[in-house]
Amino acid sequence: MQRYFVFFSYDGSRYHGWQVQPNGNSVQAELERALSTLLREDVQVVGAGRTDAGVHARMMAAHWDTEAAVDCQQLAYRLNRLLPRDIAVSRVVAVAQDMHARFSATSRTYHYYIHTRKNPFVCNTSCQMHYDLDFELMNEAGRILCTYDDFGAFCKAHTDVKTTLCRVSEARWIQQSPTQWCFRITANRFLRNMVRAVVGTLVEVGRHRMSLDEFRAVVEGKNRMAAGESMPAHALFLEEVRYELGVGC
């Protein structure tokens, strides 16, 4: 039995998230369908994580096991021929049996995009802000995030999460143009809805509706109701998942 990783990207606009859903199509379902067709066996993949409906990924990873002989380069090519145009495979890699798409990841990075002036070319992948924001103050709040390890304040309620502990190593706003900004956050793991809740709370800071001391109190209070609103999904991208992979195909 050989384990394989597949690395791919997708536009999540048409999907009900990554994970297979009973009442809607998902990225996982499309990938499993394509792999099962090409390998002529029932393939079920394990993803690096879950993205919600409408969220995109520039880099996602999943693994599966098979006894079939796999030409990695050829399989990647054939997958791209079969998958919908909004899912693209970059490579397939043979890995050690103990490598796991979710648990072997050393870090994950998300980007959240906002723009401050109406722009028809980014409206499907960025969130328009209709008020001035203090990005310098928002970056101060981002640095505060990196000093904590419990993010219960930004975790969606009523989930089956066992711990709200995360190691955030980066949380900063990057200006990409006079009217476009990107929030970049990296951690070893993320809670469900965490990034969108963090961004929503940072926006409260940027609007001067929440001080840095109040922001710190929100983090320490671990109460989702005290944090900002969850921002729209369409502006969120899973940017990168990092692994320490051995030699593959």
BALOBA-1460 file (C-alpha; in Angstrom, 3 decimals):
// residues 249
<rec num="1" residu="m" x="0.000" y="0.000" z="0.000"/>
<rec num="2" residu="q" x="1.400" y="3.379" z="-1.021"/>
<rec num="3" residu="r" x="0.303" y="6.781" z="0.267"/>
<rec num="4" residu="y" x="0.062" y="9.751" z="-2.096"/>
<rec num="5" residu="f" x="-0.360" y="13.466" z="-1.556"/>
<rec num="6" residu="v" x="-2.122" y="15.626" z="-4.122"/>
<rec num="7" residu="f" x="-1.586" y="19.396" z="-4.073"/>
<rec num="8" residu="f" x="-4.220" y="21.572" z="-5.735"/>
<rec num="9" residu="s" x="-5.984" y="24.937" z="-5.758"/>
<rec num="10" residu="y" x="-9.616" y="25.911" z="-6.213"/>
<rec num="11" residu="d" x="-12.093" y="28.727" z="-6.519"/>
<rec num="12" residu="g" x="-14.630" y="27.919" z="-3.827"/>
<rec num="13" residu="s" x="-17.446" y="30.098" z="-5.191"/>
<rec num="14" residu="r" x="-19.541" y="27.184" z="-6.517"/>
<rec num="15" residu="y" x="-18.929" y="24.774" z="-3.659"/>
<rec num="16" residu="h" x="-20.390" y="24.114" z="-0.235"/>
<rec num="17" residu="g" x="-16.887" y="24.055" z="1.219"/>
<rec num="18" residu="w" x="-14.141" y="21.451" z="1.064"/>
<rec num="19" residu="q" x="-15.823" y="18.607" z="2.936"/>
<rec num="20" residu="v" x="-18.361" y="16.235" z="1.374"/>
<rec num="21" residu="q" x="-21.892" y="17.482" z="2.077"/>
<rec num="22" residu="p" x="-25.195" y="15.579" z="1.903"/>
<rec num="23" residu="n" x="-27.065" y="18.397" z="0.142"/>
<rec num="24" residu="g" x="-24.488" y="20.210" z="-1.950"/>
<rec num="25" residu="n" x="-21.404" y="19.684" z="-4.059"/>
<rec num="26" residu="s" x="-17.967" y="20.043" z="-2.486"/>
<rec num="27" residu="v" x="-14.351" y="20.192" z="-3.617"/>
<rec num="28" residu="q" x="-13.628" y="16.902" z="-1.849"/>
<rec num="29" residu="a" x="-16.458" y="15.192" z="-3.727"/>
<rec num="30" residu="e" x="-15.132" y="16.415" z="-7.082"/>
<rec num="31" residu="l" x="-11.592" y="15.269" z="-6.295"/>
<rec num="32" residu="e" x="-12.709" y="11.842" z="-5.049"/>
<rec num="33" residu="r" x="-14.904" y="11.396" z="-8.096"/>
<rec num="34" residu="a" x="-12.023" y="12.151" z="-10.457"/>
<rec num="35" residu="l" x="-9.518" y="9.959" z="-8.617"/>
<rec num="36" residu="s" x="-11.975" y="7.050" z="-8.428"/>
<rec num="37" residu="t" x="-12.632" y="7.295" z="-12.167"/>
<rec num="38" residu="l" x="-8.954" y="7.388" z="-13.145"/>
<rec num="39" residu="l" x="-7.719" y="4.744" z="-10.695"/>
<rec num="40" residu="r" x="-10.805" y="2.536" z="-11.163"/>
<rec num="41" residu="e" x="-11.326" y="2.058" z="-7.450"/>
<rec num="42" residu="d" x="-13.213" y="3.790" z="-4.651"/>
<rec num="43" residu="v" x="-10.933" y="6.605" z="-3.462"/>
<rec num="44" residu="q" x="-11.582" y="8.621" z="-0.328"/>
<rec num="45" residu="v" x="-9.149" y="11.415" z="0.458"/>
<rec num="46" residu="v" x="-8.164" y="13.098" z="3.726"/>
<rec num="47" residu="g" x="-7.694" y="16.854" z="3.419"/>
<rec num="48" residu="a" x="-5.300" y="19.196" z="5.207"/>
<rec num="49" residu="g" x="-8.298" y="20.921" z="6.745"/>
<rec num="50" residu="r" x="-11.757" y="22.252" z="6.001"/>
<rec num="51" residu="t" x="-12.710" y="25.429" z="4.196"/>
<rec num="52" residu="d" x="-16.241" y="26.794" z="4.467"/>
<rec num="53" residu="a" x="-18.626" y="27.472" z="1.606"/>
<rec num="54" residu="g" x="-17.270" y="30.164" z="-0.697"/>
<rec num="55" residu="v" x="-13.706" y="30.075" z="0.662"/>
<rec num="56" residu="h" x="-10.879" y="29.586" z="-1.854"/>
<rec num="57" residu="a" x="-7.504" y="27.833" z="-1.730"/>
<rec num="58" residu="r" x="-4.327" y="28.663" z="-3.604"/>
<rec num="59" residu="m" x="-2.760" y="25.568" z="-2.072"/>
<rec num="60" residu="m" x="-4.618" y="22.658" z="-0.507"/>
<rec num="61" residu="a" x="-3.374" y="19.130" z="0.112"/>
<rec num="62" residu="a" x="-5.029" y="15.744" z="0.557"/>
<rec num="63" residu="h" x="-3.804" y="12.160" z="0.821"/>
<rec num="64" residu="w" x="-5.077" y="8.713" z="-0.067"/>
<rec num="65" residu="d" x="-3.738" y="5.134" z="-0.074"/>
<rec num="66" residu="t" x="-3.738" y="2.729" z="-2.997"/>
<rec num="67" residu="e" x="-2.133" y="-0.456" z="-4.221"/>
<rec num="68" residu="a" x="-2.442" y="0.710" z="-7.828"/>
<rec num="69" residu="a" x="0.673" y="1.684" z="-9.764"/>
<rec num="70" residu="v" x="0.619" y="5.486" z="-10.052"/>
<rec num="71" residu="d" x="2.591" y="7.650" z="-12.454"/>
<rec num="72" residu="c" x="2.438" y="10.890" z="-10.451"/>
<rec num="73" residu="q" x="3.067" y="13.287" z="-13.308"/>
<rec num="74" residu="q" x="0.619" y="11.535" z="-15.603"/>
<rec num="75" residu="l" x="-2.053" y="11.341" z="-12.895"/>
<rec num="76" residu="a" x="-1.773" y="15.080" z="-12.233"/>
<rec num="77" residu="y" x="-2.193" y="15.752" z="-15.957"/>
<rec num="78" residu="r" x="-5.217" y="13.462" z="-16.251"/>
<rec num="79" residu="l" x="-6.828" y="14.902" z="-13.120"/>
<rec num="80" residu="n" x="-6.638" y="18.384" z="-14.599"/>
<rec num="81" residu="r" x="-8.327" y="17.125" z="-17.755"/>
<rec num="82" residu="l" x="-11.172" y="15.592" z="-15.749"/>
<rec num="83" residu="l" x="-11.706" y="18.052" z="-12.893"/>
<rec num="84" residu="p" x="-13.892" y="21.162" z="-13.294"/>
<rec num="85" residu="r" x="-12.130" y="24.299" z="-14.467"/>
<rec num="86" residu="d" x="-12.238" y="25.824" z="-10.964"/>
<rec num="87" residu="i" x="-10.071" y="23.050" z="-9.439"/>
<rec num="88" residu="a" x="-6.444" y="22.691" z="-10.562"/>
<rec num="89" residu="v" x="-3.906" y="20.047" z="-9.489"/>
<rec num="90" residu="s" x="-0.277" y="21.165" z="-9.263"/>
<rec num="91" residu="r" x="1.370" y="17.852" z="-8.378"/>
<rec num="92" residu="v" x="0.957" y="14.341" z="-7.013"/>
<rec num="93" residu="v" x="3.676" y="13.002" z="-4.703"/>
<rec num="94" residu="a" x="4.394" y="9.575" z="-3.203"/>
<rec num="95" residu="v" x="5.083" y="9.939" z="0.534"/>
<rec num="96" residu="a" x="5.894" y="7.788" z="3.561"/>
<rec num="97" residu="q" x="2.976" y="5.883" z="5.057"/>
<rec num="98" residu="d" x="3.063" y="7.937" z="8.263"/>
<rec num="99" residu="m" x="2.615" y="11.248" z="6.436"/>
<rec num="100" residu="h" x="-0.838" y="12.717" z="7.020"/>
<rec num="101" residu="a" x="-2.372" y="15.606" z="5.088"/>
<rec num="102" residu="r" x="-3.866" y="17.108" z="8.243"/>
<rec num="103" residu="f" x="-1.695" y="16.071" z="11.156"/>
<rec num="104" residu="s" x="1.718" y="16.279" z="9.434"/>
<rec num="105" residu="a" x="1.237" y="19.906" z="8.379"/>
<rec num="106" residu="t" x="3.701" y="22.170" z="10.199"/>
<rec num="107" residu="s" x="1.871" y="25.424" z="9.424"/>
<rec num="108" residu="r" x="-1.000" y="26.936" z="7.474"/>
<rec num="109" residu="t" x="-1.287" y="30.442" z="6.060"/>
<rec num="110" residu="y" x="-4.496" y="32.280" z="5.177"/>
<rec num="111" residu="h" x="-4.985" y="35.554" z="3.311"/>
<rec num="112" residu="y" x="-8.006" y="37.812" z="3.650"/>
<rec num="113" residu="y" x="-8.428" y="40.562" z="1.047"/>
<rec num="114" residu="i" x="-10.175" y="43.899" z="1.386"/>
<rec num="115" residu="h" x="-10.459" y="46.937" z="-0.878"/>
<rec num="116" residu="t" x="-11.454" y="50.465" z="0.067"/>
<rec num="117" residu="r" x="-12.808" y="51.668" z="-3.280"/>
<rec num="118" residu="k" x="-15.324" y="50.018" z="-5.588"/>
<rec num="119" residu="n" x="-13.454" y="47.744" z="-7.994"/>
<rec num="120" residu="p" x="-15.317" y="45.383" z="-10.375"/>
<rec num="121" residu="f" x="-12.187" y="43.274" z="-10.952"/>
<rec num="122" residu="v" x="-11.740" y="42.146" z="-7.340"/>
<rec num="123" residu="c" x="-15.316" y="42.150" z="-6.026"/>
<rec num="124" residu="n" x="-15.599" y="38.330" z="-6.184"/>
<rec num="125" residu="t" x="-12.406" y="37.714" z="-4.183"/>
<rec num="126" residu="s" x="-12.141" y="40.746" z="-1.910"/>
<rec num="127" residu="c" x="-14.404" y="42.499" z="0.596"/>
<rec num="128" residu="q" x="-15.138" y="46.179" z="0.064"/>
<rec num="129" residu="m" x="-14.818" y="48.412" z="3.127"/>
<rec num="130" residu="h" x="-17.071" y="51.467" z="3.187"/>
<rec num="131" residu="y" x="-15.236" y="53.316" z="5.962"/>
<rec num="132" residu="d" x="-11.706" y="54.413" z="6.803"/>
<rec num="133" residu="l" x="-9.489" y="51.941" z="8.641"/>
<rec num="134" residu="d" x="-6.411" y="52.555" z="10.799"/>
<rec num="135" residu="f" x="-4.138" y="49.806" z="9.456"/>
<rec num="136" residu="e" x="-1.245" y="50.791" z="11.709"/>
<rec num="137" residu="l" x="-3.428" y="50.196" z="14.741"/>
<rec num="138" residu="m" x="-4.756" y="46.965" z="13.232"/>
<rec num="139" residu="n" x="-1.176" y="45.740" z="12.845"/>
<rec num="140" residu="e" x="-0.509" y="46.542" z="16.494"/>
<rec num="141" residu="a" x="-3.489" y="44.345" z="17.352"/>
<rec num="142" residu="g" x="-2.107" y="41.649" z="15.039"/>
<rec num="143" residu="r" x="1.145" y="41.644" z="16.984"/>
<rec num="144" residu="i" x="-0.873" y="41.226" z="20.182"/>
<rec num="145" residu="l" x="-2.484" y="38.083" z="18.708"/>
<rec num="146" residu="c" x="0.944" y="36.462" z="18.392"/>
<rec num="147" residu="t" x="1.468" y="36.707" z="22.175"/>
<rec num="148" residu="y" x="-1.509" y="34.448" z="22.953"/>
<rec num="149" residu="d" x="-2.148" y="30.742" z="22.440"/>
<rec num="150" residu="d" x="-5.869" y="30.375" z="23.238"/>
<rec num="151" residu="f" x="-8.248" y="31.659" z="20.561"/>
<rec num="152" residu="g" x="-11.599" y="30.598" z="21.958"/>
<rec num="153" residu="a" x="-12.868" y="34.138" z="21.320"/>
<rec num="154" residu="f" x="-12.661" y="33.479" z="17.569"/>
<rec num="155" residu="c" x="-14.011" y="29.934" z="17.441"/>
<rec num="156" residu="k" x="-17.436" y="29.240" z="15.984"/>
<rec num="157" residu="a" x="-19.848" y="28.191" z="18.712"/>
<rec num="158" residu="h" x="-21.258" y="24.660" z="19.087"/>
<rec num="159" residu="t" x="-18.424" y="22.865" z="17.261"/>
<rec num="160" residu="d" x="-16.798" y="19.595" z="18.339"/>
<rec num="161" residu="v" x="-13.345" y="21.187" z="18.719"/>
<rec num="162" residu="k" x="-11.355" y="19.616" z="21.577"/>
<rec num="163" residu="t" x="-8.962" y="22.513" z="22.150"/>
<rec num="164" residu="t" x="-8.848" y="26.170" z="21.196"/>
<rec num="165" residu="l" x="-5.058" y="26.371" z="21.500"/>
<rec num="166" residu="c" x="-3.135" y="27.563" z="18.413"/>
<rec num="167" residu="r" x="0.352" y="28.950" z="17.805"/>
<rec num="168" residu="v" x="0.018" y="32.085" z="15.669"/>
<rec num="169" residu="s" x="3.406" y="33.136" z="14.281"/>
<rec num="170" residu="e" x="2.287" y="35.943" z="11.949"/>
<rec num="171" residu="a" x="-0.708" y="38.278" z="11.782"/>
<rec num="172" residu="r" x="-0.252" y="41.425" z="9.708"/>
<rec num="173" residu="w" x="-1.868" y="43.668" z="7.121"/>
<rec num="174" residu="i" x="0.031" y="44.179" z="3.867"/>
<rec num="175" residu="q" x="-0.806" y="47.042" z="1.514"/>
<rec num="176" residu="q" x="-0.925" y="45.845" z="-2.097"/>
<rec num="177" residu="s" x="-2.083" y="49.084" z="-3.748"/>
<rec num="178" residu="p" x="-3.459" y="52.437" z="-2.573"/>
<rec num="179" residu="t" x="-6.905" y="50.833" z="-2.190"/>
<rec num="180" residu="q" x="-6.166" y="47.121" z="-1.612"/>
<rec num="181" residu="w" x="-4.941" y="45.318" z="1.503"/>
<rec num="182" residu="c" x="-4.251" y="41.705" z="2.450"/>
<rec num="183" residu="f" x="-4.333" y="40.251" z="5.955"/>
<rec num="184" residu="r" x="-1.802" y="37.423" z="6.263"/>
<rec num="185" residu="i" x="-2.008" y="35.033" z="9.218"/>
<rec num="186" residu="t" x="0.058" y="31.903" z="9.847"/>
<rec num="187" residu="a" x="-0.416" y="29.303" z="12.577"/>
<rec num="188" residu="n" x="0.140" y="25.641" z="13.252"/>
<rec num="189" residu="r" x="-3.648" y="25.130" z="13.180"/>
<rec num="190" residu="f" x="-6.850" y="27.150" z="12.880"/>
<rec num="191" residu="l" x="-10.245" y="26.872" z="14.504"/>
<rec num="192" residu="r" x="-13.421" y="26.851" z="12.481"/>
<rec num="193" residu="n" x="-14.282" y="30.384" z="11.312"/>
<rec num="194" residu="m" x="-11.245" y="31.726" z="13.200"/>
<rec num="195" residu="v" x="-9.695" y="33.862" z="10.448"/>
<rec num="196" residu="r" x="-12.943" y="35.582" z="9.474"/>
<rec num="197" residu="a" x="-13.692" y="36.300" z="13.148"/>
<rec num="198" residu="v" x="-10.182" y="37.657" z="13.725"/>
<rec num="199" residu="v" x="-10.485" y="39.949" z="10.696"/>
<rec num="200" residu="g" x="-13.893" y="41.167" z="11.833"/>
<rec num="201" residu="t" x="-12.464" y="42.040" z="15.255"/>
<rec num="202" residu="l" x="-9.420" y="43.773" z="13.745"/>
<rec num="203" residu="v" x="-11.795" y="45.864" z="11.628"/>
<rec num="204" residu="e" x="-13.450" y="47.024" z="14.860"/>
<rec num="205" residu="v" x="-9.998" y="48.134" z="16.032"/>
<rec num="206" residu="g" x="-9.320" y="49.814" z="12.689"/>
<rec num="207" residu="r" x="-12.597" y="51.756" z="12.930"/>
<rec num="208" residu="h" x="-11.601" y="52.937" z="16.426"/>
<rec num="209" residu="r" x="-14.622" y="51.171" z="17.873"/>
<rec num="210" residu="m" x="-12.374" y="48.905" z="19.975"/>
<rec num="211" residu="s" x="-9.153" y="49.945" z="21.732"/>
<rec num="212" residu="l" x="-6.061" y="47.761" z="21.937"/>
<rec num="213" residu="d" x="-6.777" y="47.127" z="25.623"/>
<rec num="214" residu="e" x="-10.324" y="46.085" z="24.729"/>
<rec num="215" residu="f" x="-8.964" y="43.856" z="21.955"/>
<rec num="216" residu="r" x="-6.643" y="42.192" z="24.438"/>
<rec num="217" residu="a" x="-9.582" y="41.694" z="26.809"/>
<rec num="218" residu="v" x="-11.580" y="40.027" z="24.016"/>
<rec num="219" residu="v" x="-8.770" y="37.526" z="23.399"/>
<rec num="220" residu="e" x="-8.351" y="36.827" z="27.102"/>
<rec num="221" residu="g" x="-12.100" y="36.538" z="27.659"/>
<rec num="222" residu="k" x="-12.442" y="33.653" z="25.131"/>
<rec num="223" residu="n" x="-16.053" y="34.687" z="24.473"/>
<rec num="224" residu="r" x="-17.077" y="34.613" z="20.808"/>
<rec num="225" residu="m" x="-19.943" y="37.041" z="21.480"/>
<rec num="226" residu="a" x="-17.445" y="39.734" z="22.542"/>
<rec num="227" residu="a" x="-15.433" y="39.547" z="19.321"/>
<rec num="228" residu="g" x="-16.256" y="41.173" z="15.991"/>
<rec num="229" residu="e" x="-18.581" y="39.794" z="13.351"/>
<rec num="230" residu="s" x="-17.483" y="37.070" z="10.954"/>
<rec num="231" residu="m" x="-16.395" y="38.575" z="7.651"/>
<rec num="232" residu="p" x="-17.736" y="37.328" z="4.276"/>
<rec num="233" residu="a" x="-16.245" y="34.060" z="3.000"/>
<rec num="234" residu="h" x="-15.531" y="35.072" z="-0.596"/>
<rec num="235" residu="a" x="-12.457" y="37.147" z="0.362"/>
<rec num="236" residu="l" x="-10.695" y="34.343" z="2.261"/>
<rec num="237" residu="f" x="-7.958" y="32.162" z="0.745"/>
<rec num="238" residu="l" x="-6.085" y="29.214" z="2.196"/>
<rec num="239" residu="e" x="-2.732" y="30.380" z="0.849"/>
<rec num="240" residu="e" x="-0.289" y="27.662" z="1.866"/>
<rec num="241" residu="v" x="0.059" y="24.428" z="3.829"/>
<rec num="242" residu="r" x="3.634" y="23.510" z="4.747"/>
<rec num="243" residu="y" x="5.075" y="20.011" z="5.238"/>
<rec num="244" residu="e" x="8.443" y="18.422" z="5.712"/>
<rec num="245" residu="l" x="8.057" y="16.014" z="2.798"/>
<rec num="246" residu="g" x="10.590" y="13.364" z="1.880"/>
<rec num="247" residu="v" x="11.576" y="12.382" z="-1.651"/>
<rec num="248" residu="g" x="8.536" y="11.723" z="-3.808"/>
<rec num="249" residu="c" x="7.681" y="11.258" z="-7.460"/>
